[in-house]
Amino acid sequence: MSDEFALLIDGSIRAQAARLAAVEAQLTSIRDARGAATADDEHDPEGATLATEWSRAEGQRADALRELGELDAARARLAAGTYGACRGCGRRIPAERLRLLPAASLCVPCADR
């Protein structure tokens, strides 16, 4: 079963890394647009401002980095043999929860608290 979860964790890491790369590319594009001398999006009634887009992309970047950190911690727990144990109560986290959230470190009752 640990092979199954290792594959799930690795797949989730690859997906988050791809998400992070896309957000980084978006931030680069926004940064380039902000540097353009003719960029006056603050007065454009038709769309979001560059500042709004920047803020949204930074939030997505922070989420991807957080998720990658949680997945790295899950990989370490798997290697240490503690993967699937709730860090709140010590009971086993149901396999179904781990399949949905490979980085989960809390069972549902502990996560609800």
C-alpha positions as a printed Julia matrix, in Angstrom:
113×3 Matrix{Float64}:
   0.0    0.0     0.0
   2.88   2.4     0.63
   3.79   2.11   -3.06
   0.33   3.37   -3.94
   0.72   6.39   -1.68
   4.27   7.05   -2.88
   2.89   7.24   -6.43
   0.04   9.51   -5.31
   2.43  11.83   -3.47
   4.87  11.96   -6.38
   2.03  12.63   -8.84
   0.72  15.43   -6.64
   4.21  16.93   -6.38
   4.53  16.91  -10.17
   1.1   18.55  -10.54
   1.91  21.26   -7.99
   5.33  21.88   -9.57
   3.6   22.35  -12.96
   1.07  24.69  -11.33
   3.89  26.66   -9.74
   5.74  26.93  -13.06
   2.6   28.26  -14.76
   2.06  30.83  -12.01
   5.72  31.89  -12.17
   5.34  32.4   -15.93
   2.22  34.47  -15.31
   4.07  36.58  -12.73
   6.89  37.16  -15.21
   4.37  38.27  -17.81
   2.72  40.65  -15.34
   6.11  41.97  -14.24
   7.01  42.64  -17.88
   3.68  44.39  -18.49
   4.13  46.52  -15.38
   7.5   47.62  -16.68
   6.13  48.72  -20.03
   6.12  52.5   -20.31
   2.69  52.54  -21.95
   0.93  50.26  -19.47
  -1.89  52.29  -17.97
  -4.22  49.55  -16.87
  -5.27  51.4   -13.72
  -7.65  53.45  -15.86
  -8.96  50.6   -18.02
 -12.65  50.08  -17.19
 -12.77  46.84  -19.2
 -10.6   44.57  -17.09
  -8.69  43.83  -13.94
  -5.67  45.91  -13.14
  -2.17  44.51  -13.21
  -2.04  44.97   -9.45
  -5.12  42.76   -9.09
  -3.67  40.12  -11.4
  -0.35  40.27   -9.53
  -2.09  39.81   -6.19
  -4.11  36.86   -7.48
  -1.04  35.18   -8.97
   0.96  35.71   -5.77
  -1.83  34.01   -3.82
  -1.75  31.07   -6.21
   2.04  30.93   -5.9
   1.82  30.86   -2.09
  -0.8   28.09   -2.23
   1.35  25.96   -4.56
   4.44  26.43   -2.38
   2.46  25.52    0.75
   1.07  22.41   -0.91
   4.54  21.39   -2.11
   5.84  21.74    1.45
   3.01  19.59    2.78
   3.68  16.96    0.12
   7.4   16.93    0.94
   6.46  16.38    4.6
   4.14  13.53    3.57
   6.98  11.95    1.58
   9.21  12.19    4.66
   6.51  10.58    6.82
   6.19   7.79    4.28
   9.95   7.19    4.39
   9.91   7.24    8.2
   7.01   4.79    8.38
   4.66   7.29   10.04
   2.58   8.14    6.99
  -1.13   7.73    7.64
  -0.92   8.27   11.4
  -2.89  11.31   12.57
  -0.58  13.84   14.17
  -3.48  14.99   16.35
  -4.7   11.77   17.94
  -2.33   9.09   16.64
  -5.08   6.99   15.03
  -4.88   5.82   11.42
  -6.09   8.23    8.76
  -8.51   6.34    6.48
  -6.96   5.32    3.16
  -9.83   7.04    1.31
  -8.84  10.37    2.87
  -5.2    9.83    1.95
  -6.17   8.98   -1.62
  -8.08  12.28   -1.87
  -5.5   14.33    0.08
  -2.12  12.6    -0.09
  -0.57  15.27    2.16
  -3.18  14.82    4.92
  -1.62  14.6     8.37
  -4.87  14.74   10.35
  -7.89  12.46   10.47
 -11.25  14.07    9.75
 -12.26  14.58   13.42
  -8.93  16.24   14.24
  -9.05  18.37   11.07
 -12.56  19.53   12.0
 -11.36  20.86   15.36
